[in-house]
Amino acid sequence: MSTLPDALPWSSIQLSEPEIPWADLHAFAAAAAGSSEVRSRLMTEVNQLLDRRHAGDEASFPNLADLAVPAIFALAAERFNDEGRREVAEFLIHLLYRAGEADDDFLLEVIEQAAGRLGPALIEPAKKLIETKGYDLECWFHLFSLLEVVRDVDGPTKEGVVRLCRRVIREAPDRFEPFSSIEPAAWVLASLGDAGSLPLIRSIYEVSQSGDLEEVIKELEGKGSPFERDRLRSRTKPVEIWLPERVEQVRSWLESREADDEDAVDEEDEPESAYDRYGDLLDDFMVSQTCEALPETVREDAGFAVSTFLIYMWEYLGTPLEELTPLDVNKILLDYFPRKITSEKEFFEHAPRILTTFLKWLGEKGKLADPGPLCAEVNSTAKDMLRRSQDPGNWGMAKSFHMKAEAEGVDTTDPTAMGRYTLLYNLRNLFTAARRPQRDPQYAPDDPDNDEYITQPVVRESARVGRNDPCPCGSGKKYKKCCGR
């Protein structure tokens, strides 16, 4: 087919027919591979469509050119010359930014799938966007996911990505939170096998105890899972597989959107999220006569004990309250509580009484069919949980760091004192590293990108989550408005 733009079936890229017009998409791909004019017009079609949607044009939604055009570029990826590949890479990164700002998850997924076919051409425009827009990018995770293509190149390009990722990890304002913006950068370093970044990542993990960073550390130590070692496989899926999936998802969303508009469902009639439901249960329990009957010293720990139990049940085990089993209770109390919770011994003495009281209350309210076996499991594990909570061999890295500070006489509730202690801790690590056998010169101790220690003090003001801190469940809400209610 001719590469002249006017000769192409432009209406086909709206994907308005039930079946995807593969012959037409392949014709566009062949034309785009050899014609800058065709590429430019395809890009214009998408940008104008997104402009109309941004302006609230309802008629623009059935038009799915924003899905078709990235697919066309993915079909043409291997046929682009260097100039064409660069043009398309810059466009798709720009489109990724727009999709993030519009909170368009479908488009973000399509662009990530399509852009992954372009290989190293993505690296420079992705780096530029990260460096220009910073941590506020809504497409942050998708950008770093695409940067993993750097493992297919060598030399200055790879070194530049390593420096960028290390800088992001060092400087991210939320780097010590359990769910932070540094995790995708850490995964890029893991995909490169960059063992030189291990000291930096370990230092931050000791405080944040992020599950993702734990997996990154395992990967860099050669203990990662096969799934994590092949995180790029999905980006080599044929367009013929992922495009129909995404189109079907968008069409289903559009149908449900229309149904919602027709039914005018009131907000209060919509199903509650798990977090809302469990938050409401916690609220009701905390003001109940059952909770009020607890001794004051025990009741002071009730909110934290119950909310943490629910977080581990839902976030870690993925178990709904109605399906909670004694085995789940055993896992939470003998593994997660002793390993992850940094608190006084009294908390672990109070927790069993609080949790049995809560479970019985749930039974009385009809939220649990039979709380008896669950309460029996709490009681049977109480002594073992207390013992494990006091045994350093059972502590996670973050708890070990905090408890070590306490053991050395540091007031862990004093940010200044914790800052001084962390500085000393870092200096010890630096001294230890200096005494190690000589390493590769490219990771010399005076290299600013060789992070053997945390470059800024870690300040953990409390052993517990502050009520105004981000909720550790990852909802994005403040703790007091989420699991801490």
C-alpha positions in Angstrom: 0.0 0.0 0.0 1.2 3.5 -0.7 2.9 5.4 2.1 1.0 8.6 1.2 -1.1 9.5 4.2 -4.3 10.2 2.3 -4.2 6.7 0.8 -4.4 5.0 4.2 -7.7 3.9 5.9 -7.7 6.4 8.7 -11.1 5.5 10.0 -9.8 2.1 10.9 -7.6 3.3 13.7 -10.6 4.3 15.7 -11.2 0.5 16.3 -15.0 1.1 16.1 -15.8 -2.3 14.6 -16.1 -5.5 16.8 -13.1 -7.1 15.2 -9.7 -5.5 15.2 -8.7 -4.5 11.5 -5.3 -6.3 11.5 -4.7 -5.9 7.8 -5.2 -2.1 8.1 -3.0 -1.8 11.2 -0.2 -3.7 9.4 -0.6 -1.4 6.4 -0.2 1.6 8.7 2.9 -0.1 10.3 4.5 -0.6 6.9 3.8 3.0 5.9 5.0 4.5 9.3 8.2 2.5 9.1 9.2 4.4 5.9 7.4 7.7 6.2 8.0 10.5 8.7 4.9 12.2 7.4 2.7 9.1 8.2 4.3 8.9 11.7 3.6 12.6 12.3 0.0 12.3 11.3 -0.6 9.3 13.5 0.9 11.2 16.5 -1.3 14.2 15.7 -4.4 12.0 15.6 -3.7 10.7 19.1 -2.8 14.1 20.6 -5.9 15.7 19.2 -8.0 12.9 20.6 -6.6 13.3 24.0 -7.1 17.1 23.8 -10.8 16.5 23.1 -11.1 14.1 26.1 -9.3 16.5 28.4 -11.8 19.2 27.3 -14.7 16.8 28.3 -15.8 15.8 24.8 -17.9 12.7 25.5 -18.1 11.8 21.8 -14.3 11.2 21.8 -14.4 8.2 24.1 -15.5 5.5 21.7 -12.6 6.5 19.5 -9.7 4.1 20.4 -7.0 5.6 18.2 -4.9 6.1 21.3 -4.7 2.3 21.6 -4.3 1.6 17.9 -1.4 4.0 17.2 1.0 2.6 19.8 0.1 -0.8 18.5 0.9 0.3 15.0 4.3 1.6 16.2 5.0 -1.7 18.0 4.2 -3.6 14.8 6.7 -1.4 12.9 9.4 -1.3 15.6 11.9 -3.6 13.9 11.6 -1.7 10.6 12.3 1.8 11.8 15.6 3.4 10.9 17.4 5.3 13.7 15.6 8.6 13.1 12.2 6.9 13.0 12.9 4.9 16.2 14.0 8.1 18.0 10.9 10.0 16.8 8.5 7.2 18.0 10.4 6.7 21.3 10.1 10.4 22.1 6.4 10.4 21.2 5.5 7.4 23.3 7.3 8.7 26.3 5.4 12.0 25.9 2.2 10.0 25.5 3.0 8.0 28.7 3.3 11.3 30.5 -0.1 12.5 29.2 -1.7 9.1 30.1 -0.3 9.4 33.7 -1.6 12.9 34.1 -5.0 11.8 32.9 -4.9 8.7 35.2 -5.6 6.5 32.2 -4.4 3.1 33.3 -5.5 1.4 30.1 -3.4 3.7 28.0 -0.4 3.5 30.4 -0.4 -0.3 30.0 -0.7 -0.1 26.2 2.1 2.4 25.9 4.4 0.3 28.1 3.7 -2.8 26.0 4.3 -0.9 22.8 7.3 1.2 23.9 9.1 -1.9 25.2 9.6 -3.0 21.6 11.7 0.0 20.8 14.6 -1.0 23.0 17.4 1.4 24.0 15.9 4.3 22.0 13.6 4.8 25.0 16.4 5.5 27.5 17.3 9.1 26.8 13.7 10.5 26.5 12.7 8.5 29.6 15.7 9.9 31.6 15.0 13.4 30.4 11.4 13.2 31.6 12.4 11.8 35.0 15.1 14.5 35.4 12.7 17.3 34.3 9.5 16.4 36.2 10.9 14.5 39.1 9.0 12.6 41.8 5.6 14.1 40.9 5.3 12.1 37.7 2.1 10.0 37.6 3.8 7.6 35.2 6.8 7.2 37.5 6.7 3.4 37.8 6.0 2.8 34.1 9.0 5.0 33.2 11.4 3.0 35.3 9.9 -0.3 34.1 10.8 0.8 30.6 14.3 1.8 31.7 15.0 -1.9 32.3 15.8 -2.1 28.6 19.2 -0.7 29.5 20.4 -4.2 30.4 20.7 -4.8 26.6 23.3 -2.0 26.2 26.8 -1.3 27.6 29.1 1.6 28.3 28.1 5.2 29.1 24.4 4.7 28.5 24.2 1.9 31.1 26.4 3.9 33.5 24.2 6.9 33.1 21.1 5.0 34.1 22.8 3.5 37.1 23.8 7.0 38.3 20.2 8.2 37.8 18.7 5.3 39.7 21.2 5.7 42.6 20.5 9.4 42.8 16.8 8.8 42.9 17.2 6.3 45.7 19.5 8.6 47.7 17.3 11.7 47.3 13.7 10.5 47.3 11.8 12.3 50.1 9.8 9.1 50.9 12.8 6.6 50.6 12.4 5.4 54.2 8.6 4.6 53.8 7.4 1.0 53.4 5.9 2.0 50.0 8.1 4.5 48.3 9.0 6.0 44.9 12.5 4.4 45.0 11.3 0.8 44.4 11.2 1.0 40.5 14.7 2.5 40.4 15.9 -0.3 42.7 14.4 -2.8 40.3 16.3 -1.3 37.4 19.5 -1.8 39.3 18.5 -5.4 40.1 17.8 -6.1 36.5 21.4 -4.9 35.7 22.9 -7.0 38.5 24.4 -3.9 40.0 25.9 -5.3 43.2 27.6 -2.0 43.9 24.2 -0.6 44.9 23.6 -3.2 47.5 25.0 -1.2 50.5 22.7 1.7 49.7 19.6 -0.4 49.2 20.3 -2.5 52.3 20.8 0.7 54.4 17.4 2.0 53.4 15.7 -1.4 53.7 16.9 -1.6 57.3 14.5 1.3 58.1 11.7 1.0 55.6 11.5 -2.8 55.6 9.9 -2.5 52.1 8.8 -5.9 50.7 10.0 -4.8 47.2 13.4 -3.8 48.4 13.7 -7.1 50.2 13.1 -8.8 46.8 15.6 -6.5 45.1 18.3 -7.5 47.7 17.6 -11.1 47.1 17.9 -10.6 43.4 21.2 -8.8 43.7 22.5 -11.5 46.0 21.5 -14.1 43.4 18.6 -15.5 45.4 15.7 -14.0 43.3 12.9 -15.9 41.8 12.8 -16.8 38.1 9.7 -14.5 37.8 11.6 -11.5 38.9 14.6 -12.3 36.8 12.4 -12.1 33.6 10.4 -9.0 34.3 10.8 -7.8 30.7 9.2 -10.9 29.1 5.7 -9.3 29.0 7.1 -6.5 26.8 7.9 -9.0 24.1 4.4 -10.3 23.9 3.0 -10.1 20.3 0.7 -7.1 19.6 -1.9 -9.6 18.4 -2.2 -10.9 22.0 -2.1 -7.7 24.1 -4.1 -5.3 21.9 -7.3 -7.4 21.9 -7.0 -7.8 25.6 -6.8 -4.0 26.2 -9.5 -3.1 23.7 -11.8 -5.6 25.4 -11.0 -4.1 28.8 -11.7 -0.5 27.5 -14.9 -1.5 25.8 -16.1 -3.2 29.0 -15.2 -0.1 31.0 -17.1 2.1 28.6 -20.2 -0.2 28.9 -20.1 -0.1 32.6 -19.6 3.6 32.6 -22.7 4.1 30.5 -24.7 1.7 32.7 -23.6 3.7 35.8 -24.7 6.9 34.1 -28.1 5.4 33.3 -28.7 4.0 36.7 -27.3 7.1 38.5 -26.1 5.0 41.4 -25.7 7.0 44.6 -22.3 7.0 46.1 -23.6 5.6 49.4 -25.0 2.6 47.5 -21.7 1.7 45.9 -19.8 -1.2 47.5 -17.3 -0.3 50.1 -13.6 -1.0 49.6 -12.0 -3.4 52.0 -10.1 -0.5 53.6 -13.3 1.4 54.2 -15.0 -1.6 55.6 -12.2 -2.6 58.0 -11.7 1.0 58.9 -15.4 1.3 59.9 -15.1 -1.9 61.9 -12.1 -0.5 63.8 -14.0 2.8 64.4 -17.0 0.9 65.8 -14.9 -1.4 68.0 -12.9 1.5 69.5 -16.0 3.2 70.7 -17.8 0.1 71.8 -18.6 -0.8 75.4 -16.6 -4.0 74.8 -13.4 -2.0 74.1 -14.2 0.5 76.8 -14.2 -2.4 79.3 -10.6 -3.1 78.7 -8.1 -1.7 81.3 -6.9 1.7 80.2 -3.3 0.6 79.7 -4.5 -2.2 77.5 -7.0 0.0 75.6 -4.2 2.4 74.7 -2.7 -0.3 72.4 -6.0 -1.5 71.0 -6.2 0.7 67.9 -2.6 -0.1 66.8 -3.0 -3.8 67.6 -6.2 -4.3 65.7 -5.3 -2.1 62.7 -2.0 -3.8 62.3 -3.6 -7.2 62.6 -6.1 -6.3 59.8 -3.3 -4.9 57.6 -1.3 -8.1 57.8 -4.5 -10.2 57.2 -5.5 -8.3 54.1 -2.3 -6.9 52.7 0.1 -9.7 53.4 -2.1 -12.8 53.4 -4.8 -11.5 51.1 -7.4 -13.1 53.4 -10.9 -11.4 53.8 -12.1 -11.2 57.4 -14.9 -13.7 56.7 -12.4 -16.3 55.6 -9.9 -15.9 58.4 -8.6 -19.2 59.7 -6.6 -20.2 62.8 -3.6 -20.9 60.4 -3.8 -17.2 59.3 -3.9 -16.1 62.9 -0.9 -18.2 63.7 1.1 -16.7 60.7 0.2 -13.2 61.8 1.1 -13.6 65.5 4.1 -15.8 65.2 5.7 -14.3 62.1 4.6 -10.8 61.3 4.0 -9.4 64.8 7.4 -10.4 66.3 9.4 -9.7 63.1 7.9 -6.4 62.0 6.5 -4.6 65.0 8.9 -2.4 67.0 7.3 -1.8 70.3 7.6 -2.2 74.0 7.3 -5.7 75.6 4.0 -4.6 77.2 2.4 -4.2 73.7 3.0 -7.9 73.0 1.6 -8.8 76.4 -1.5 -6.8 75.7 -2.1 -7.8 72.1 -3.6 -11.3 72.7 -6.2 -9.9 75.1 -7.0 -7.1 72.6 -7.3 -9.4 69.7 -9.5 -12.0 71.4 -11.8 -9.2 72.6 -12.0 -7.8 69.1 -12.7 -11.3 67.5 -15.4 -12.0 70.1 -17.0 -8.6 69.4 -17.0 -9.4 65.7 -18.8 -12.6 66.4 -21.4 -10.7 68.5 -21.9 -8.3 65.6 -22.4 -11.1 63.1 -19.1 -10.3 61.2 -17.6 -13.7 62.1 -19.5 -16.9 62.0 -17.4 -18.6 64.7 -14.7 -16.6 66.5 -14.0 -19.4 69.0 -11.3 -21.3 67.1 -9.6 -18.0 66.2 -9.6 -16.8 69.8 -8.2 -20.2 70.9 -5.4 -19.8 68.4 -4.6 -16.3 69.7 -4.4 -17.7 73.3 -2.3 -20.7 72.3 0.3 -18.6 70.5 0.4 -15.7 73.1 3.5 -16.9 75.1 5.4 -17.9 71.9 4.6 -14.6 70.3 6.0 -12.7 73.4 9.1 -14.9 73.4 9.7 -14.3 69.7 9.1 -10.6 69.9 12.0 -10.3 72.4 14.4 -12.6 70.5 16.7 -10.6 68.1 16.9 -13.7 65.9 13.3 -13.2 64.9 13.5 -9.5 64.1 13.4 -8.0 60.6 16.1 -5.6 59.5 14.1 -2.5 60.3 13.2 -3.7 63.8 16.8 -4.9 64.4 18.1 -1.4 63.6 15.6 0.3 65.9 16.2 -2.1 68.8 19.9 -1.9 68.4 19.6 1.9 68.8 17.6 1.4 72.0 20.1 -1.1 73.3 22.9 1.5 72.9 20.9 4.0 75.0 19.5 6.1 72.1 16.2 7.8 72.7 14.4 6.5 69.6 11.6 8.9 70.0 14.0 11.8 69.6 14.6 12.6 65.9 17.9 14.4 66.6 19.2 11.5 68.7 18.2 9.0 66.0 19.9 11.2 63.4 23.2 11.2 65.3 23.0 7.5 65.8 22.3 6.9 62.1 25.3 9.0 61.2 27.5 7.0 63.5 26.0 3.8 62.0 26.9 5.0 58.5 30.4 5.9 59.5 30.8 2.4 61.0 29.7 0.9 57.6 32.1 3.2 55.8 35.0 2.2 58.0 34.1 -1.5 57.6 33.9 -1.0 53.8 37.3 0.7 53.8 38.9 -2.3 55.4 37.6 -4.8 52.9 39.8 -6.2 50.1 40.3 -3.8 47.2 37.3 -3.7 44.9 36.8 -2.8 41.3 38.3 0.7 40.7 35.1 1.9 39.1 33.5 1.6 42.5 36.2 3.4 44.4 35.3 4.7 47.9 35.5 8.4 46.8 33.1 7.7 43.9 29.9 9.8 44.7 27.8 7.1 43.2 29.3 4.3 45.4 26.8 4.3 48.2 28.3 2.3 51.1 26.2 4.3 53.5 23.1 6.5 53.7 24.0 10.0 52.7 21.4 11.7 54.9 20.4 10.8 58.4 17.6 8.4 58.9 15.0 9.8 61.3 12.4 7.5 62.6 10.4 9.5 65.2 8.4 6.6 66.6 8.2 2.9 66.8 4.7 3.3 65.6 3.1 4.9 62.5 2.2 8.5 63.3 -1.4 9.4 62.7 -0.4 12.0 60.1 2.0 9.7 58.3 1.1 7.9 55.1 -0.7 4.7 55.9 1.5 1.7 55.5 -1.2 -0.2 53.6 -0.3 1.8 50.5 -3.7 3.5 50.1 -2.2 7.0 49.8 -4.3 8.3 52.7 -3.0 9.5 56.0 -2.9 6.8 58.7 -5.5 8.5 60.8 -7.9 8.5 57.9 -7.2 4.9 56.9 -6.2 1.9 58.9 -5.5 4.0 62.0 -9.1 5.2 62.3 
